[in-house]
Amino acid sequence: MGKIPKNLSDSAMFKDYKENKKEKSLFDIAKEFDDADTVKSHAAKKDDSYMDKYLTDALNKELLKLKLDLYKDGIIDYQIKIGREGNKIVLYPSVKKIIGFE
C-alpha cells in the first residue's frame, strides 16, 4: 500500500475522484414518493378546511389549558371525545380505563 499524504486540502483529496452512477435504492424512491405525496395532500387539505388560522390557534390554546389542568389533577392518560349539544360542538376528556390493574 502506498504512503498516504498528510495535510491535504479538500479539493486536493477529491481531485481524481469520480462518483459511480448507481441506481436508486428502494428507500430513496419511497422517500421521494412520500415527500411529494405529503406536501401536495397537506396543502390541499389546508385550503379546504373549515377552520381558519384564528380558530385553530384558539382551539390549540384551549386544549393546552385543558391538558395542564388535567395534569394538575393527576390525570395523564385520557382521550378527547367530541359531541354535540344543540348547535354547540363540545370537546370533553375521557379517562382511559386500565384493564387488569383494578
N, C-alpha and C positions, 0 to 999 in steps of 0.2 A: 504494500500500500504506500502511496506517495505521501510526502510531507504536507500537512495542512497549513496554509499560510495564515498568519495571525493579523489582527487589527485591520481587516479589510472593510471598506465601506459597503453599504447595502447594494449599491449599483455594481460594485466590483464582484460581489458574491454571486449575483444573479446575471452576470454578463452573458454567459453561454447557455443559460437555462431556457429550455423550450418546454412549454406545457403540452402534455399529450391531450388530444381531444378524446374525451370519454363520453359514453352515453349517459344520459341522465338516469339516476337511480330512481327506484320507485318512491323513495322518501322525498326526493326533490320534486317529482311530478305531483305527488299528493299535496305537498306544501304549496305549490303554485296553484293547484286546484282549490284548496281551502282558502287561500288568501283572496283569490279572485271572487269566489262564491260569497265569502263573508262580507267583503266590502260592498258588493252590489246589493245583497239582500238587506243588510242593516240600513243602507242609505234609502232604499225603497220603503222599508218599514217606518222609518222616521217621518217621511213625508206623508204617509197615510195614517199616522197616529192621531187619536182623538185628544191626546194630552199635549199641550204646548209646554214650552220651557218653564214658564212660571209655575204651572200646575205640577209638573214633575219635580221641580225643586221644593215646592211647598210640601208635597207628599213625602219626599225623601226626608225632609227635616222632621216632620211629624212621626214618621216611622222610627227615626233615630231616637227621638224623645221617648217613644213607647218602649224601645229596646232598652234604653237606660233605666227607665222606671221599673221595667220587669226585672232587670239585673239587680237593682237595689232591693227588690222584694225576694230575691233568691231564685227567680225563675229564669233558667238558662235555656232549657230545651223546650221550644214551643214552635208553633207554626201559625202563620197568619191566615185566617179564613175570611171569606168575602160573603156578604149577604146584602139583601135589600130590605129596607123598611119604607114602603111607600115610594116616594121619589128620591130617597136618600140611599146612597151606597155606604155600607158600613163594613169597616175592617176591624176584626177583633182577634186577639191572640187566643190560641187554644193550646194548653199544655199537652205535650206528647206523653202518652202513658208508657211506662216501662213495664214490659211483660216479664213476669217471672221473678221480680225482686220485691214483691209486696209482703 
